[in-house]
Amino acid sequence: MKNTSSQQNKVFSTVSMATIIVVAVIFFFVGYLSHAPSTGVSVSAFSPAGSSTLGVYAGPSGLNNTEHLIGGDVFAIPKGATNINALDTVITFFTSVQAQNALGALGWPAIDLGTVNTSLPVYNGPAVTVVMYDDLGASASATQVMKGNLIPEFEHLYPQITIDWVQLRPNQITSDVEAAVLGNKVGPMVIAQDNLAIGELFYAGDLMNISNASIILPNTLIPSMAGLVTYEQKTYGGVYFLPYRANLALVWYNTAALKHLGINPPQNWNQTLTMGQGLVAAGMGGISMQGHGGASTSTEMFQWMVQGGGNPMLFNDSGDIAAYSFMYNLSRYFSPAYTHDYWASYKGLNNNEYNFFDYQWPGSLPNYESIATTGTVVNSLSNGTTLYNTSAVKYAIQSAFEQGAFFRPPVAWITEWNTLADDAFTKIITNNCGAQTCTPSLIQGILSSENAALYSYLSSTYNTTYANEYEQGVFGPLAG
């Protein structure tokens, strides 16, 4: 049970399948007959002069829903770890509202909806040094928040526990933890690991079942965060990782450009196509996205596929086909920048290189609070909560969480899925299906071939039974 102490009260700063298919076909006939891969969007005399302020919002809804992909990290305890009470104390502290508010400075929205300090446990165990592996990116600000703020605060509250913070890339953490488990040299160790990379450790049997998860986590978790725990209990028969740092990608746009066209930010796929057409027709910078290849492209497509009503892991159900079809039609209005834009891209919004950036992680943008629409936002959310004096970014994040959020499944073969999803993007969007016109049947054929390739990979890497489970849709987005 959690206890309180005066010392520990410091607060620091359906749509049916048929409908999906019909709409997908409509998208094709809106754009595919005249589609040609974007070779460059002409730029008019329009200049966003003085528009260093950008607009930001949760983004357009899809054919099926308006749900948002959660990125970020989870907490886990390696199998064989010792001093469990100390490890539980570390996790409880870093998932509390105090720590979550401090992490907000790095672009991570708080997963705890509590507005006041939550109670923290009392630790009466022996003196111990806890190794805390963390894949938080190396930066001066990250180091300041962790080593200059959170860790000293924790060690002040718990003088018997010292944190040895080890900052490594996700794959390095996986290697170190696997070696420690194999060599029976785990000791007092906790992992703050990427939510996808944790799958390798889970499926290798390297993680401990956190049986007291409901006690460790705050009871004011965002519903989608609590849903992760519920999903694990139902699917895995236990809880092997806990939500820690959540990140939601938002849509960023040049407010002056959209005002110049006399339009508002698009609220659905049809409006997004209309906006792109308007930008290009006006000779203005078009749309950018993370289309340069690699995991960032497949990450973006995963969200579009879910919003289209698909199970992205399968590649070729009707919702997946609709998403790739939409992206193919939207690519008519892509800025050439899309082939090299990445998570830290946004500056093209201020020089008319592009005027709409599809899904960018806030934490990857330097000074994201100051570049987004200034002033305070006072607005009522759907649950009746009113946010006062909050930034546009924080309001957009909260709105996105309310619309629904999900995780990608922590399967050990997510890298192979990423490779195939990116290959599909390259064939369909970049290479125009290898034809003059990318027809519906060509898109469906490409996605079916990716499905077959992943089935074959799973069959040879695991077994036919496992591959058949994949084909039956056992693996899919994790939602509460």
N, C-alpha and C positions, 0 to 999 in steps of 0.2 A: 504494500500500500504506500501511497505517497504521503509524506508528512510535511509539515510546514515549520519554518523557523523565522524569527524576525530578521535574521541575517540574510535570508534567502528571498526577501521581497523586493530586491532591487530590480528595477526595470531600466534597461538601457535601450539608450537610443541605439403513318408507315406508308413511307410511300411504298406501294406494292411494287413487286418485281416488274410487272408489266409497265407500270408508269415510268420506272427508271429506264427501261429499254426504249419506250416511246420518246422520252425526252432526249435520250442519247442520240436517237436517230434524227430528232429535230436539230440538235447541235451540228450534226454532220452536214445536213442540208443547208444550214445557215452559212457554213464556212468552207466545207471541203472542196466544193467544185472550183472555187476561185483561189484556193489556198496555195501559197508558195512560201517556202521557208524564208524567215526574215533575214534579209541581207543588209538591212540598215534602215533606220527610221529617219526621214529627213527632219531637220530642225528649223523651225520658223524663227521669226524675229522675237517671238515671245521670250522674255527673260524673267526669271524669278528673282529679279533684283530686290534685295532687302528681305527676301523670304527665307531667312535662315531658320525660321520656325517651321517644323513639319507637323503634319497631322498624323494621328495614330488611332487605330481602332481595332476591334476584335477580328474584322474581316468579313467577307461575304459568306453567306450560307450556301450549302451545297444542295443537290437535288433531294437528298434524303434527310439531312440533319445539319446542325451547326455545332459540331463537336471539334474539340481542339486537342492536338497531340501534346502530351506532356513530355518534356525532356527533363534532364537533370539526374540527380543522384539519389541512391537509397542507402540505408544503413544495413549492415549485416555483421554477423559474428561468425568467424571461422570455426569449423568443427575442431574440437580439442582445446578451445580457448579456456583460460582459467580466470579466476576473480570475476565471476559473472556479475556480481552486485556492482562492482566498479564499472563494468562495461555498460550495464543498464543505466547507471547514473550518468555516464557520458552521453548516451543516446537521449535520455530524457532531457538533459540540459540543452542539447543542440536542436532538439525539435520543439522546445518551448517557445512561447511568444517572444521572450527576450532575445534569444539567439536569432530567431527568424526575422525579427525586425532589424537586427544588425546586418544580417545577410542581405537585406533589401537594398543596401547601398551598392551591392555588386550585381543587382538586376534580378535577384531571385525573389519572387513573390512569396510572402509568408504562407505556409500551409496551415498555420494555426489561426483560426478566425477570432480567437480571444482578444478582447480589447484591454484587458488588464493582466497583470502578472499572474501566471499560474503557479501553483505550488510545486516546489521541487522536493525531491526526496532527501532524507538525511542519510549520510553514509557513515557507518560506524565500523567499517572493515579495516583491515591492515593497510599500512602504507604500500602503495603500488605505483608503478609507472605503466601507463596504458599506451601501447603503440596505436596511433590512429592514422591509418592509411587514408589518403584523401586525394582525389583527382581534380581538386579545384585548381583551375589554371594558374600558372605562375604569373603574378603581376604584383606591382607595388601595393595596389589597393587591396587585393586578396590577402596578401601577407599582413597588411596593417589590420584588416578586420579580424583575421584569425589570431595572429601572434601578438598583435598590439591591443586587441580588444577582447575577443571571446575567450581565448585560452587563459589569459591572466584573470579574467572574471571568474571562469570556472575554478581555477586553482585557488582563488581567494575564497570562494564558497566551500571548496573541498580541498583543504590543505594536505590531506593524506593521499590525494591522487594527483600525479604528475602526468601531463599529456606529452608524449613524444610524437609530434606531428610530422608525418612523412608524406611529402607531396610528390606524387608520381603520376605518370600517364596511366589510363585504365588498363592497358595491356601489361604494363609493368607491375601494377598492383596484382593482377591476376596471376602472373608468374611467381611473384614473391609469396603470395598466399598459398598457392598450390604447393610450392616447395616446402613451406612451413608445415602444412598439413601432412604432406608425405613424410617429412622428417620428424614428425611429432615434436615440433619446436614452435608451436603457436604462442603459448603464453597468454598474457593479458592483451588482447588485440581486437580492435573493431575496425570495420571497413566502411568508408564513405565512397561508394563506387558508382560509376555510370549505370543507369538503369538497364541498359542493354548488355554491357559487359558482365554484369552480375550473373547472366544466364550461364556463362561458361563454368563459373564456380558452382552454381546451383546444380546443373546437370552432371557435374563431376562428383557430386556428393561432398563438396568441401564446406558446406554451410551448416550451421546449427539451427535447429528449430527453436525460434524465439517464442516459447510457449506463453510467456507473460506479456505479449505484445500490447494487449489492451490496457495494461497497467503502465507501461513505458510511455505510450503515446498520449498526447493531450486529448481530452474528450471534446475539444472544439475544432477538430480537424475539418478542413474543406471536404465536402462529401466525396469527391472523386479520390481524395487521398485515403479516406477511410475505406472506400470501395476497393482499393488495391488489396488491403488486408483481408477483406471479405472474400475477394476472388481467390487469393492464395489458399485460404482455409478450405474453400470449396473444391479448388482444382488440385492442390498439392497435399491436402490433408494436414496442413500446418502453415506457419508463417516463417519464411526464411529471409525476408528483407522488408524493411520498413521505409516509408516515405521520409525524405530528409530535405532535399533542395529541389523544388519544382520550377520549371521554366516553361513558359508558353510563348510561342512565336506570334507576333502581331503584324498587322499590315500598316505600312508607312506610306505617306503620300505627300506631294507638294500641294499645299492648300491653295496657293495662288494659281497653279495650273488648272485645278478642278474648278475654281471660281471663274477663271478665264473662259472655261467651256460652259459655265452655268449649270454644273451638275454637282451632286453630292457624292460622297464615297459610295461605291456600289454595295448593295446589300445581298445580292445573289449572283449566280453565275451569268444569267442573261444580262444583267446590268454591267457586269465586269466586261463582257464582250462589247457591249455598247460603248462603254467608256474607252476601251482600247481603240475601237474604231474611230471614236471622236478625236482622241489624241493624235492618231496617225493622220486623219483627214485634215487636222489643223496644222500639220507639220511640226508637231511638238514631240518631245521625247516620250517614248512609249512606256512599256511595262518591263520590269526586270524581275528576276527570280534567281534561285540558286540552281542554275542549269548547266554548270560547268562540268558536271560529272562527279562521281564518287558518292559517298554516303549522304552528303547534304542534299543532293538531288532526290535520291530515293526517300529520304526523310520527308521532304516536302510532298512528294507524290503520295506517301502513306496517308497523310491527312486528307488530301483531295479524294483519295479512293474511299476512305471512310465516309466523308461527307457525301460522296456519290452513292452511298449505300452498299459499298462492297466490303469484302474481307480481303484486305491487301495481300495477305499471305498466299492467297490462291492465285492472284494475278488476273484470272480470266472469268470471274463472274460478271454479271451485267453491270454492277456498280463500278467495278474496276475498269471495264471497257468504257463506261461513260466518262470516267475521270480522265483517262488518257485521250479520249476523243475530244473532250473539252479543252484539255491542255494543248492538243494539236491545233485546234481552231484558234485558241488564244494566242498561240505563237506567231500568228500573222502580225500581231501588234507588239512583239517583243523588241526591246532595244537590243542592239548588238552587245550591250554590257552583260546580258544574261549569261553569256558563255564564260565569264570570269568572275561574276559577282559571288560573294561568299557570305558567311555569317556576319562578318564585320563590315559589310558594304552598306552605304547609305548616302555617301557624299554626292553621287550622281543626281540625287533628288534636288540639289541646289544649283546645278549647272545645266539643267535641261537635258542631261544625258538620258534620263528617264524620269517619269513623274509619279510612278506607282511602283512600290516595291512589295512584292507578295511574300508575306511571312518571314519576318526577321526576328531573331531572338533579342530581346531588349538588352540583356547583359553583355552582348557582343558589341554594342554600340557605345563608344566613349561618350560620357556625359549625356546618356540617353534622356535623362530627366529634363535637361535644359534645351535639347534640340527639338523635343516634342512640343505640341501646342502649349504655350505658356498660360499662366493664370490658374485659377483653381476651378475644379469641376464640382458642382453641387448637383447631384442627380439621384433619383431613386432607382434602385435596381429592382429586378422582378420579385425578389423576396421581401420587398418592403423596406430593405435597409437603405438608409441615405448616407452617402459618403460626402463629407464636408472637407473642404480645403485639401483635396487630394490632387495629385498630378493627373494629367490626361493618360499617362502610361499606366499608372496604378489603377485608374478607373477601367481602362481597356482590359487589363489583366483580370480584374475582378469580374467584369462582364463576360469575358471568355470562359472563366471557370463556371459561371452560372449557366452558360449555354451548354455545358457538358465537356468533359475532358477524359482522355484515355491514355494508357501507356501502350507501347509496342510490347509484344510478348517477349519475355527474357529467354528466348530459345538460343541454344548454343550456335545455331547456324544462321544467325541474323546477318552475318557478314556475307554469306552466300546469297541470301535474299537481297541484300543491298546491291550486290553486283548484278544480279539478274534484273532488278527493277531499274537500275541505271542503264543497263543494256537496252531494255525496252524503251526508255526515254530517248536514248541515242538513235535507235532505229526509227522510232515513230516521229519524234519532234525534230531532232537534229538532221537526220538523213531522209526525212520525208517518206518513210516506208520503202526507200529504195526505188520509188516510182515517181512519176510526175504528179500523181494525185494519190493521197493516202486515203483509201476507201475504207468503209466500215469493216468489210471482210478482211482486209489486210491488217488492220489494227487488232481485230479479234484473233487472227492467225498468229501474229507476233506474240500476243499475250498468252495464247495457248501453248506456244513453244516454250515460253519461260516457265509456265506451269509444269510442263513435261520435264524440263531440265531440272527443276528443283525436286520433282518426284524422283527422278533418276538419282540425283545426288543423295537424297535421304535414304533411298533404298540401298545404295551401295555403301554409304557411310554408316548407317544404322542397320535397318532391316526392312523387309517388305511390309511388315505389320505397321511399323512406325510411319512409313511412307503412305500407307493407306489411311492412317489416322489424319495425316496432313491433308490428303485428298478429300476426306470427309468433313473438313473444316474444324478439326479439333483445336487448331492453333489460330488465334485471332487476337484482335485488340483487347486489352485488359481494361474493363470498365466495371464500375460498381453495379 
